[in-house]
Amino acid sequence: IQLTQSPSVLSASIGDRVTITCRASQDIRSYLGWYQQKPGKAPTVLIYGASTVHTGVPLRFSGSGSGTEFTLTISSLQPEDFATYFCQQLNSYPPAFGQGTRLEIK
Amino acid sequence: QVQLQESGPGLVKPSQTLYLTCTVSGVSMRSGTYYWSWVRQPAGQRLEWIGRISTSGSTNYSPSVESRVTISSDTSKNQFFLKLTAVTAADTAVYYCVRIHLGPYNYYDSWGQGTLVTVSS
């Protein structure tokens, strides 16, 4: 299963609402996670099961979708949100990752 | 609080074998709530799943490395291991050990800080 994220780079401003899309090459039901990675750091989980926000993650992060198309939305960008975001499918082995979306300050 | 820490050589020669250790603290690896995984990331590229091991010792590997990889564990020491044979420059990457939280929907909830492995003569 291949995952394709769009866009690859997203420029936005503090306070903006942004959406990142992840498309799967096959139906993965709701077995999708989203991760945030900052430069030089390990990823951290934001969302699992396509729409469940992980404990401690700010509620401005939300996920939706099922089947082959999924979105990660940040409702109001904060300075600490500028990072790279990856999706990951966990429907079948191997659990592949998307290529990433770099969110940068406009 | 769970912590994972990778250790191993930062430089490996081509055709040799890479060995990495992940030491887990703050939780017993014998807990049935988790599996344990290795993920790598070449510079500037996407994350690549290598494989995982369960509490019973069963394993799954990525087809891309399956012929060269072994993941094992020593739960008495709360450690798990990666062995990758016949390495090439394509194996140069930051290697992460990761805990997989099991549930109706699994997710990768705790990551080590990562260790850079360079394959070069």
Chai-1 contact restraints between the chains, C-beta under 6 A:
chainA,res_idxA,chainB,res_idxB,connection_type,confidence,min_distance_angstrom,max_distance_angstrom,comment,restraint_id
A,G33,B,Y107,contact,1.0,0.0,6.0,A-B,restraint_1
A,A42,B,Y96,contact,1.0,0.0,6.0,A-B,restraint_2
A,A42,B,W111,contact,1.0,0.0,6.0,A-B,restraint_3
A,A42,B,Q113,contact,1.0,0.0,6.0,A-B,restraint_4
A,A42,B,G114,contact,1.0,0.0,6.0,A-B,restraint_5
A,P43,B,W111,contact,1.0,0.0,6.0,A-B,restraint_6
A,V45,B,Y107,contact,1.0,0.0,6.0,A-B,restraint_7
A,V45,B,D109,contact,1.0,0.0,6.0,A-B,restraint_8
A,Y48,B,Y105,contact,1.0,0.0,6.0,A-B,restraint_9
A,Y48,B,Y107,contact,1.0,0.0,6.0,A-B,restraint_10
A,G49,B,Y105,contact,1.0,0.0,6.0,A-B,restraint_11
A,L90,B,N106,contact,1.0,0.0,6.0,A-B,restraint_12
A,Y93,B,N60,contact,1.0,0.0,6.0,A-B,restraint_13
A,P94,B,W49,contact,1.0,0.0,6.0,A-B,restraint_14
A,P94,B,S62,contact,1.0,0.0,6.0,A-B,restraint_15
A,P95,B,W49,contact,1.0,0.0,6.0,A-B,restraint_16
A,F97,B,R46,contact,1.0,0.0,6.0,A-B,restraint_17
A,F97,B,L47,contact,1.0,0.0,6.0,A-B,restraint_18
A,Q99,B,R46,contact,1.0,0.0,6.0,A-B,restraint_19
A,G100,B,R46,contact,1.0,0.0,6.0,A-B,restraint_20
